[in-house]
């Protein structure tokens, strides 16, 4: 059992505790509340109890990265460690990120030291359909033991990336029209497969189309790479045509089509606004976008898109979004509970509540401020990092 006492607990739920406690057993939060309601000696006599005195520091849910490529595009390894894009076939829904993520990539340690306890990781955007994302914890050596949800989303891409990649190979898609047409064609075949399978449960699985069933059944969303306004609206158009759930990833020009996005009802994962505007489709990229979308009631998260910008700067990206107009509370929600809801894992992570995973980060200030330090990171009730210099433990 792990117990945190005297913490300034920000739950990201209905109630916070300025001087509170949090109890974790077997990896799950089993109690939390105000210290004044905590009877003296409550844990006296309990076996294997570890008590951490937060000393009034901020205790909050572990931070969540809603869209990145850490471990699948490894740092320091060049081509040998880059497994992000199978850029020889534009339609690859059957690829699984779990088969390419290296949890020993240095980025995982950087994430933990930044208080980031879980992340949505998957293929890049060179293909019209890139494959399956996974949502996992950031601590571990075996991917299978780190998984929270797999598959968690199906990656699709619009705009420059698939178009530029295949135009250079003298094959489709060379235009935005072809990107949309190829995705429609693939979804139509997947729908036909589902219809056949529903009519004949004994039909042998087709490896190419079996992976589409969680998408078509509404269990996981399309994860749509789209920066430019017209590409965002094409993604919306196709998702509506096929009745699919979808997240709008990057959504760089979302602030230019607010009414349409509000009507569409899809959530947005905005970023990486800390990166350079190195493509035409990101010329309107800005930290103000996240705040504009959230103020209009669109469920919004913030992303680094690691390694496009570094994962450890995710809290700072949220802070820069706040500087440009996002309400401070929404800034924290954009990297905790909003991210969890968008990724479909809010039953386990994203806030501090009884029954949820014991994923906690302790800071000596607001994590969105650049001088704030991470004092301790806890995943599944285990201390996986602490600041030795601070003397916190």
N, C-alpha and C positions, 0 to 999 in steps of 0.2 A: 504494500500500500504506500502511496505517495500523497503527502498532505502539504499544501502550500498555505501558509498562514500570513496574516497581516499584509495582504496584497491589495493594491488598488485595482480591483477586478472589473474589467470591461468585458461583459459577456457577449456583446453584439445581439443580445436578446432584449427582453423588455426591461430588465432591471440590472443595474450595476451596483457594486459594493465598494465604498471608499476604503473600508478596512474589513476585508473579507477573507474567507478561507475557501479552499477547493480540495476535494478529496478524490483520488483516483485509485481504483482497484481493478486488477486484471485488465488494465488497458482502457477502462471506461470511467467516465466521471460518475461518481455515485452520490456525491453531496457537494453543495456549495451554499454560501450564505454569508451573513454578517458575523464578524467575530463576536459581537456582543451577545449573539444567540448561540455561541459555541461554549458549551459547559467546560469549565476547567478540568483538565485531565481526561478529556474525551477519548483520547487515543492511548491513554495509559494502560499498559498491560496487553496491548495489541501486538501480535507477532509481526515482525518484519515491517515495521512502520518507519518510513523516512519522512522527516518533517523539514520543510524548507521555509525559512523565514524570508518573505519577500521584502521586508523592511519598507513597506509603503510604495514600492515600485509598481509599475504598470504590469498587470497580468492579463493577458488577452488570448484569444484563440490563435493557434499557429496560422501564419500567413499562407495564402494559397496563390499559386501561379496558375492562371486559367488557360494559358496557351504558350507552350515553349517546345524546344527541341534539345534540351540538355540530355546528354548521354547517348543521343542518336546522332548528333553532330558534336563530337567530342572536342574538347580544347586540346591544343598542343600536339595534335596527331595528324593534321592535314588530311589528305585523301584517305589514308588508311583508317582513320577514325570517323569518316563522314559517311553515314548510312541513311541520310535523311530523305534522299530522292532517288527513286528507281526511274531515272529519266530517259528510259528507252521505250516506254510503253505508256501512253497517256491515261489508260484506264486500268488501275491496279487496286480494286477495292479489297482484295483478299490479303493484302500485306498487313502484318500486325506489328505495331511498334514494339511490343514486348520481345520480339525476336531480334531487335537491333539496339536496344538501350543498354548501355554499359553503366551500371550504377557506381562504378569506380572512377567515372569521369570526375575531374576536380570540381565541376560545377555543383555536384550534389553536396560536397562539403561547404562550398560557398553559400549555398542555399540554407543549409542548417545554421551556419553562423550568422545568417541574416534573419533568423526566426521563421524561415519558410519551411513548413512541415509537410506540404503535399503539393502536387503539380499535375497538370494535364499535359501529357507528352505524346507527340506523334510525328508522322511524316511531314515533309515540307510541301511546297506549293508548286513544284515543277509540273505536276500532272493534273489533269482534269479531276481525276479521282485518285487520291494518294494512298488511302488505306486507313486502318483503324487506330485511333488514339487510345491511350490507357490513362487512367487516373491512379496515381500511386503516391505512397509516402516517400519522403526524400531520404530516409535512413534505411540502410540495409546493404547486403551484398548479393542477394538473390531476388531477382525481379518478381518471381512468383509469390514471394512472401511479402512483398511491398505493395501489391495490387490492392486497391480499394474497389475499382470497377474496370472491367475489361470484357468486351470492348466498351469504350465510353463515348465514342463519337466516330463518325465517318468523315474523313477529310475530303473536301472538294475545293477547287480553286478557280477563280475567275480573273480576267484581266491579263496583265503583262506576263506574269511568270510562265504559265503553260504555253501561251502564244509565242513568246520569245524562244523558249526552249525547243519547241517542235518546228518553228519556222526555220531555225538553224539546221534542222535535220531534213529539211525539204519534205515534210510530211504534215498531216493534220495533227493538232489544230494550228493554223497560221493566223486565224482571225478570232475575234470574240464570238462571231456567229457560230463558228465550228466548236468552240468550247461549250457553248450552251447546247448545241445540237447533239454533241457527243454525250453530254451528261443526260439529256432527255432520252437518248437512245438506250443508254445503260439502265436508267431507271425503268423504262418501259419493259425491257427484257427481264429485269428483276421482278417487276409486278407480274409479268406473265409466269415466271417461275413460281412465285408465291401462290398464284391462282391454281397452277397445276398441282402443287404440293398440298394445298388445302383440299383439293378434290381427290387426291390420292396420297394418303399419309404414308404409304409404303414406297413412294417414289424415292429412289436412291438420291442422297444429297449431291447437289452440284456445287463443287467447291467454289466456283466463280460467283455464284449467286446466293449461296447460303448466308454469306456475310451481310447481305442486304436485309435479311429478315428483321433484325432488331431495329433497323432504320424505318422500314415500312410499317412495322408494328408499333412505332412510336416509343420504343424503349430507349433509344439513343438518338441524338440529333445529327443532322448534317453539320459539319464544322466548316463554314464557308469563308475561305480567304477572299476578301473583297475590300479594296481600298477606295476606288473611285465611285462616285455616286451612281453612275449608270451600271457598273458591275454589281453594286449592292442591290440595286433594283432588279437586275436580272436574276440574282440569287433568290430574292423574295418571290419573283414571278414563278420560278421553277418550283420552289418549295410549296407555294400555294397550289400550283397545278397538280402536284402529287400528294398534297395533304401531309407534308412532313414537318417535323420539328426542326429548328435550325438555330445556330448561333452565328452572329455576324462578327467574324474575327477581323480585327484591325479597324474596319469601319471608319477610315480616316476622313471621309467626306460625309459622314453621317449627319453632321450638324447642318449640312446644306439641304437635307431632305427630311427635315424633322417630322412634318405632317405625315409623310408616307411611312416613315418608320414607326411612328406611334400607331398608325392604322394597322400596320403589318403585325405588330406585337412581338417581334423577335428580340431577344436580348443581344447586347453588344459587348464585345471584349476589345477594348480600345488600346492601341499602341502598335508598335513600339515608338512612342513619341520622342524618346531620348536618342534615337538613331538619326542618321543623316537622311536628307531627302535625295536619295541617290537614284530614284526612278521618277518618271513623269507622273505616274499614278499616285505618288505620295506628296505631290507639291503642296497640297493643302493640309498636310499632317500637322497637328498642333495639340498641345496639352489642353487647350480649352474645350476640345471636342467631348471628352468624358463628362465634364461638368454640364455642358449644354444638354447632352442626352439624358443625364440623370435628373436634371431639373425638370425635364419634360415627362418624367415618369417611366423612362425606358430603363429596364434592369441593366446595369452597367458594371463591368469589371475593368481592371487595368492590367495590361500585360507588358513584359519586357520583350517577348518573342525571342528569348535567349536562344542562340548567342548573338542575335542582331543587336541587342543591348544586354548587358550582363545581368544575370538573374538576381544577384545580391542587391541590385539597385531598384528592385520592385517597390519597396516602401517609399523610396525617394521619388519614383515615378508618380506614385499616388499623391505624394506631397506637392509635386509640381502641378499636378492636375488641380489640387486644392488652391494653390497659388493663382491659378488661372480661372478660378471661379467655381470649382466643385465644392459643395459644403463639406467642412472638415469631417463630419460624421460619415458622409457618403464616401469620402476618401478612404477611411478605414474599412467601410463595408465593401468597397470595390476590390479589396484584397483579402476579404474574409468571407462573410456570409453571402454577399452577392456572387462572388466567384464560385462558392459551393453550390448555390442554387442553379447557376448557369451550367455548371458541370454535372448536375444531377446527383450530388452527393451530400446534400444539406442534412440528410438524416444522420450522417456520421461526423462531419467536420464543418468548420466555418463559424461556430459559436460555442460558447461554454454553457452546457446544459446537461442535466442528469441523463445518462444513457448514451451520450455522444462519446466519441473517441477522446482519450486523454492527450490531445495535441495542444500544447500551450507554449507561448513565448513570453518571456519576462524582459521588459525594457526599463532603462533608467530614465526614460522620457517618451515623448511621442515618436513612434517609429518612422513617421513621415518627415521628421526633422533630421538634418544631416549629421548633427553632433550626437544623436542618440546612439547608445550602445545596447547590444543584445547581451543580457546578463545570463540567460539560460534558455535553452530550447529543449522541450520535452515532447516526445513522440510515443504514443501508446503507453503513457505513464512512465517512460524511461527517460532519464536525463541523457541526452545525446550530445549536448554541448553546454559548456559554461565558460564564462570569462574569468580565466585564472587570475588575471591582473587586478580585477575588481575585488577579489576576495569574497565573492558572493557565496561560494560554497566552501 
